[in-house]
């Protein structure tokens, strides 16, 4: 299913693949994470943090390659804090929207919407105003070339296993792609292109109307 990497964001037990870490706290954890790396590696992590923290709003295109090689394309919007829209191009029926409080995963073909509290998902790390990878994630590795920094993150507090790999283009000073690796080693790659920062986005982009079937299902489950 083309939407798997996004579904894997939302649930600790219902879905199996972690993407980003939920908040961690504690100076001891921060020190332990940072102690593994050289000063150059720590500077690279700070550079990526500064990039995320410099984003107020952005839009662009994305290409997703799933574990079985299936390719999807689409456009995305991010307006911090809290709002996001990933719109998949046909024939992929999915739309993913965060309105600042809830994350909605809509199947436009089946007219079904699943929704989750943003605070219960690792998406809030992307959408927060400020990011601190040392404090909010476990940094597994920092690899560098002359052009790229590859940062691998994990959150053991909320997920059994799995990791997120961020690939940062040092020359262009932007996030190039992320790779989700699940507990079985399956990889889902999302590459970003044609990124524009400091955009003005219509607030309606971050709203989703729930179909009547959602309300019926919620009443049946009470």
N, C-alpha and C positions, 0 to 999 in steps of 0.2 A: 504494500500500500504506500502511495507516494507521501502520505502525511505522517509517516511513522516517526520521523525525528521530532516533529512538533508534539505529537501525542506523548512521546517519551519525556517531554518536559514536565508533564502535569502531575503525575501520580507516583508516589513512592512504591506502592505495591501493585497497583492495577496495571501499570506499564513498566517495562523492564529496563529501559535505557535512560541513564541520567545524562543531563546536559550541562547545567550550571549549578553552582553551589548555592544553597540557602545560607543565610547569614551565620557565621561562626564568630564567637567572641573569645577574648582571653589573650593576654600578652604572651603567655607561655606557648600557645599554639602558633602565634605569629612568629615568635623567635625561632621555634623549631622548624617551621617551614622555610624561613629565610636562611637559616644556618647551613643548609645544604649547598648553597650556591655561591659563586664568586661575585665580586663587586660588579663585574661587567654583566653578568646574568641578572643580578638584582636591578641594575640600571635599565636593562631591557624590559623587565617586568614593570617597572615604574613608567617607562615610556608608553607601554600599552595601556596602563591605567590612566595616564594623562590623556591619551587619545579618547578613551571612553568618556572621561570626565569633561572633555572639550565639546562633546556632542550635545547640542540642545535639541536639534531636529535634523532629520536626514531622510532621503529616499533614494531608491535605486532599483536595480534588477538583480534577481538571484537565479542561480541554476543549482538544482539539487540532484545528486546522484545517489540512489539508494543502494543498500547492500547487495541487491541482485542486479545492479547496473541500470535500473530504470531511471530515466531522466525526466525531471519536471522543471518548468520555468515559471517566472512570475515577477511581480513587482512588490516592493515593500516600502513601508513608511514607519518612521519612529519619531515620536515627539515625547521628550522627557519632561517631567517624570511620568512614567506609567503607561503611555499609550503606544500602540503598535498595530500594524496591519500587514499581514502576509497574504497576498492574493495570488493564487495559483492560476495559471493559464489553462484553458481547456486543452485536453479532455479531463484534466484533474479537477474534481469538483469542489475542492476544499478552500475555505477561507478561514484565516486565523486572525482574531482581533482582540486586543486588550484595550479596555476603556479607562484604565487607571485603577479599577477595583477588581474587575473580573476578566478572565481570559475565556474567549469563546472560540470553539472549533466548529465551524459550520460545514455540513455536507450539503452543497447547493442542489445536488441531484435528489437526494433523499429527503430534503427539507427537514434536516435534523440538526440540532445544535447542542453540543456538550459545553458546559461551562464550569470553571474552577476559580476559586479565589486567587487573585494575583499574588497575595502574600504567602500562599501555600505552594507556589511554584518557583523554580529557579529563574524564571524570566525576570523577576524583580531585580536581579543583579545587573542585567542588561539595561533595565529601564530606570533604575535608581539614578538620582542626580549625581551621586558620587560612588565610585568603585574603589575598593581596596582589596586586591587579590591576596595579599599576605594575610589579611584578617578574615576574609570571607570565603577562602578556598584553601584546599591543600594543593600546593604546587608540586607536581610530580617531576617535571623536567622543563628545562629551558635550553633550547637548541638554537644556534645562530649561524648564519652565513653572512656574506657581505651585503645581501639584499633582504633577507627574511629572518624573522624571529618566530620560532614555533614554541608555543607555550601550552603545556599539558596540565590540566586542572582536574581535581576530583574533590567530591564532598562526601566523606565517609559518615558524616553525621546523619544524612538523610537517605542515602542510597547504598545498596549492598555493594555494588561494584560499577565499573564503567568509568568513562572519562570524556572530557571535552578537550579538543585540540584547537587552539586559536592560531591562525597563521597571519602574521602581521608584516606588511610590506614596509620596510624601513625607508626605502627611497621615496615612495609615494605617501608615506605617513598615513596609512589607512589599513583597516582590517581587510584582508584578502579573502579569507574563507575560514569556516570552522568545520571540524570533523567530529562527529559523535561516534564513540566506540562503546558498544554495549558489553554486557558481561560474557558474551560468547565471542567477542572479537569482531563482530559485524560493524561495518563502517558506513556512515551516511555523511556525505560531504555536501556542504552548502557554500557555493562561491558567490561573491558579491561583485557587482560591476556597475559602472555609470553612476557612481554615488554622488549625490548633491547634498551638501550640508546647509544648515540654516535656512530651511525651506519654510514656507507657510502652507499648512495643510488644513483642508476643510475638516472641522470637528466631526462632521457626519461620517468621515472615514472610520472613526473609532467607535461607532455605535452599531449594534446588531439587534435586530428585532427577532425575538424568540417566536418560532412557529407555534401554532395551537397544540401540535402533538407533544411539545415539551411540557406544557401545562398539564395535559392529560396524564402523561407519564408520571409527573411529579405527584399528582393527586392519587394515582394508583399505588405509588410506593409509600404513601403515608400509613 
